[in-house]
Amino acid sequence: MYYELRTYTIDPLKLGDWLALYQSHALPVQSEHLGRLVGFFTTEFGEANQVQHIWAYDSLDERAACRARMAADPRWAEFGRRNRELGAVLRLESRLLKPTAFSPLP
């Protein structure tokens, strides 16, 4: 099992707008193609104005296939267009995590 942790740093004046856009346009597409959302968070302490979400995959091949299907979906392109127009994302980090043998997550 692999977990992808994606961290977005968002313009503080656009955080609410970005979350609304994500919920209405990105989440339905990602839920359909990626399937296993583990969690979706905003920061309370530490670096402010960050959004983090975690998706689970059985393998790196599954991740690649899921993301390719999503990239081919015209609704994902529409989200990308709206996301660029909003101009809220300042930085994106993506990390693939593999649980240890004693992790509570498999």
VMD Tcl script that draws the C-alpha trace (Angstrom):
set ca {
  {0.00 0.00 0.00}
  {1.18 3.52 -0.80}
  {-0.19 6.84 0.38}
  {0.19 10.05 -1.58}
  {0.32 13.17 0.56}
  {-0.28 16.31 -1.47}
  {0.28 19.69 0.14}
  {-0.92 22.89 -1.48}
  {0.08 26.31 -0.20}
  {-2.77 28.66 -1.05}
  {-2.97 32.44 -1.31}
  {-4.57 33.34 2.06}
  {-7.10 35.66 0.43}
  {-8.26 32.88 -1.91}
  {-8.33 29.86 0.42}
  {-12.13 29.79 0.77}
  {-12.63 30.20 -2.97}
  {-10.12 27.43 -3.71}
  {-11.75 25.02 -1.27}
  {-15.16 25.71 -2.83}
  {-13.77 25.19 -6.35}
  {-12.04 21.98 -5.28}
  {-15.15 20.59 -3.60}
  {-17.41 21.36 -6.55}
  {-15.12 20.55 -9.50}
  {-12.11 18.45 -8.46}
  {-13.35 16.21 -5.67}
  {-16.06 14.46 -7.73}
  {-13.56 13.66 -10.50}
  {-10.83 12.55 -8.12}
  {-13.25 10.46 -6.09}
  {-14.32 8.67 -9.26}
  {-10.83 8.04 -10.63}
  {-8.57 7.87 -7.57}
  {-11.11 6.24 -5.31}
  {-9.62 6.12 -1.84}
  {-9.43 9.47 -0.11}
  {-7.89 8.91 3.34}
  {-8.26 12.49 4.55}
  {-8.49 16.14 3.55}
  {-7.12 18.83 5.88}
  {-6.29 22.49 6.34}
  {-3.53 23.63 8.66}
  {-4.29 25.14 12.05}
  {-0.70 25.62 13.26}
  {2.68 25.69 11.56}
  {2.80 26.94 8.00}
  {-0.50 28.70 7.41}
  {-2.79 28.49 4.40}
  {-2.03 24.93 3.48}
  {-4.38 22.22 2.30}
  {-3.33 18.58 2.52}
  {-4.99 15.48 1.23}
  {-4.02 11.84 1.28}
  {-4.98 9.17 -1.27}
  {-4.31 5.42 -0.93}
  {-3.06 3.12 -3.70}
  {-2.29 -0.60 -3.73}
  {0.76 -0.03 -5.93}
  {2.66 2.59 -7.87}
  {1.24 1.10 -11.07}
  {-2.30 1.59 -9.74}
  {-1.50 5.22 -8.92}
  {-0.15 5.83 -12.43}
  {-3.20 4.22 -14.06}
  {-5.67 6.13 -11.87}
  {-3.97 9.46 -12.49}
  {-3.81 8.81 -16.26}
  {-7.56 8.11 -16.37}
  {-8.22 11.28 -14.38}
  {-5.97 13.37 -16.64}
  {-7.98 12.18 -19.67}
  {-11.30 13.25 -18.13}
  {-12.55 16.57 -19.59}
  {-13.96 17.53 -16.19}
  {-10.40 17.44 -14.80}
  {-9.27 19.77 -17.60}
  {-12.12 22.12 -16.69}
  {-11.02 22.13 -13.06}
  {-7.46 22.88 -14.21}
  {-8.67 25.83 -16.27}
  {-10.68 27.26 -13.38}
  {-7.84 26.60 -10.96}
  {-5.39 28.54 -13.15}
  {-7.87 31.40 -13.52}
  {-8.31 31.62 -9.75}
  {-4.54 31.74 -9.29}
  {-4.73 30.60 -5.67}
  {-2.12 27.82 -5.60}
  {1.30 29.16 -4.67}
  {3.10 25.83 -4.26}
  {2.43 22.10 -4.58}
  {4.35 19.29 -2.91}
  {3.61 15.62 -3.46}
  {5.06 12.79 -1.39}
  {4.56 9.07 -1.74}
  {4.59 7.32 1.62}
  {4.99 3.61 2.34}
  {3.82 2.48 5.79}
  {6.15 0.69 8.13}
  {5.36 -2.84 9.30}
  {3.97 -1.43 12.56}
  {1.90 1.40 11.08}
  {-1.82 1.40 12.02}
  {-2.49 2.05 8.33}
  {-1.65 -0.99 6.20}
}
mol new
graphics top color blue
foreach p $ca { graphics top sphere $p radius 0.5 }
foreach p [lrange $ca 0 end-1] q [lrange $ca 1 end] { graphics top cylinder $p $q radius 0.2 }
display resetview
